[in-house]
């Protein structure tokens, strides 16, 4: 499902209105495959966050181990900052449907000073260049 331009503008405005986040050690454009995200999440090396909407979670399920955090929520960045505070030093790997939104969120957050946000390539469904979580047969939950 495509996002409307108004929703994207509102999301960017919400991100710009919130305070800055602390730095992590990964470069701003870090990526990982869905298989690596799964393995590193299971090993507790990254915090895996599914940034899609509730209807999308219901449609495909959620990547095993992922925390559901709707990127359109007005408390998105605050909750993300809370996850970072609860898990100091761990990168936050974000996954969406096809990795379009994760790239966008990573870029916007990077401009705000966030680092350590990792884009999970391919997302849940794949993006034509990368297989998605479901394509790889990785486990899902609710």
C-alpha positions as CSV (number, residue, x, y, z in Angstrom):
1,X,0.0,0.0,0.0
2,X,1.5,3.4,-0.9
3,X,1.7,6.3,1.6
4,X,0.0,9.6,0.8
5,X,2.2,12.7,0.5
6,X,0.4,14.3,3.4
7,X,1.2,11.4,5.7
8,X,4.9,11.5,4.8
9,X,5.0,15.3,5.4
10,X,3.3,14.8,8.7
11,X,5.7,12.1,9.6
12,X,8.7,14.3,8.7
13,X,7.3,17.2,10.7
14,X,6.8,15.0,13.7
15,X,10.4,13.8,13.5
16,X,11.8,17.3,13.2
17,X,9.7,18.5,16.2
18,X,11.2,16.0,18.6
19,X,14.5,16.4,20.4
20,X,17.8,14.9,19.2
21,X,18.8,11.4,19.9
22,X,22.1,10.0,21.3
23,X,24.7,8.6,18.9
24,X,25.5,4.9,18.2
25,X,28.6,3.4,16.5
26,X,27.2,2.3,13.1
27,X,27.4,4.6,10.0
28,X,24.1,6.4,9.1
29,X,23.4,4.3,6.0
30,X,24.0,0.9,7.6
31,X,22.0,-2.1,6.1
32,X,21.7,-5.8,6.6
33,X,19.9,-8.6,4.9
34,X,16.8,-10.2,6.4
35,X,18.8,-13.3,7.3
36,X,21.4,-11.3,9.1
37,X,18.7,-9.3,10.9
38,X,17.1,-12.6,12.0
39,X,20.3,-14.1,13.2
40,X,21.5,-10.9,15.0
41,X,18.1,-10.4,16.6
42,X,18.0,-13.9,17.9
43,X,21.6,-13.4,19.3
44,X,20.4,-10.2,21.0
45,X,22.9,-8.2,19.0
46,X,20.4,-5.8,17.5
47,X,16.9,-4.5,18.4
48,X,14.6,-5.4,15.5
49,X,11.7,-3.0,15.0
50,X,8.8,-3.4,12.6
51,X,7.8,0.2,11.6
52,X,4.7,-0.8,9.6
53,X,1.1,-0.1,10.5
54,X,-1.2,-2.4,12.5
55,X,-3.1,-3.5,9.3
56,X,0.2,-4.6,7.7
57,X,1.2,-6.6,10.8
58,X,-2.2,-8.3,10.7
59,X,-1.8,-9.0,6.9
60,X,1.7,-10.7,6.9
61,X,2.6,-11.2,10.6
62,X,5.6,-9.7,12.2
63,X,9.2,-10.8,11.9
64,X,10.1,-13.1,14.8
65,X,11.5,-11.1,17.6
66,X,10.5,-7.7,16.2
67,X,9.0,-5.0,18.3
68,X,5.9,-3.4,16.6
69,X,6.3,0.4,16.4
70,X,4.0,2.2,13.9
71,X,6.1,4.9,12.2
72,X,3.0,7.1,11.8
73,X,2.4,7.2,15.5
74,X,2.9,10.6,17.2
75,X,5.1,8.9,19.8
76,X,7.3,7.0,17.3
77,X,10.6,8.7,17.9
78,X,10.1,8.9,21.6
79,X,9.4,5.2,21.8
80,X,12.4,4.5,19.6
81,X,14.5,6.7,21.9
82,X,13.2,4.6,24.8
83,X,14.3,1.4,23.1
84,X,17.7,2.8,22.6
85,X,17.9,3.9,26.3
86,X,16.8,0.4,27.4
87,X,19.4,-1.2,25.1
88,X,22.5,0.9,25.2
89,X,25.1,0.2,22.5
90,X,22.8,-2.0,20.4
91,X,21.9,-1.0,16.9
92,X,18.2,-0.7,16.0
93,X,17.4,-2.6,12.8
94,X,14.2,-1.4,11.2
95,X,12.0,-3.4,8.9
96,X,8.9,-2.5,6.8
97,X,7.1,-4.0,3.8
98,X,9.7,-3.5,1.0
99,X,12.4,-1.3,2.7
100,X,11.2,1.9,1.1
101,X,10.0,3.4,4.4
102,X,13.0,2.1,6.4
103,X,15.4,3.9,4.0
104,X,13.3,7.1,4.4
105,X,13.1,6.8,8.2
106,X,16.8,6.1,8.4
107,X,17.6,9.2,6.2
108,X,15.3,11.5,8.2
109,X,16.6,10.2,11.6
110,X,20.2,10.5,10.3
111,X,19.6,14.2,9.5
112,X,18.5,14.6,13.1
113,X,21.7,13.1,14.5
114,X,20.6,9.5,15.0
115,X,23.1,6.8,14.1
116,X,23.0,3.1,14.7
117,X,19.7,2.8,12.7
118,X,20.0,-0.2,10.3
119,X,17.9,-0.6,7.2
120,X,16.8,-4.3,6.8
121,X,17.1,-4.7,3.0
122,X,14.1,-6.2,1.3
123,X,11.7,-5.8,4.2
124,X,9.0,-8.4,4.8
125,X,8.0,-8.9,1.1
126,X,11.2,-8.2,-0.9
127,X,12.1,-5.3,-3.1
128,X,13.1,-6.8,-6.5
129,X,16.8,-6.7,-5.5
130,X,16.6,-8.3,-2.2
131,X,14.6,-11.2,-0.9
132,X,12.2,-10.3,1.9
133,X,11.7,-12.0,5.3
134,X,8.8,-14.1,4.0
135,X,10.6,-15.0,0.7
136,X,13.5,-16.4,2.9
137,X,11.0,-18.5,4.9
138,X,12.0,-16.8,8.2
139,X,9.6,-17.2,11.1
140,X,6.9,-14.7,11.9
141,X,4.6,-14.0,14.9
142,X,1.6,-11.9,15.6
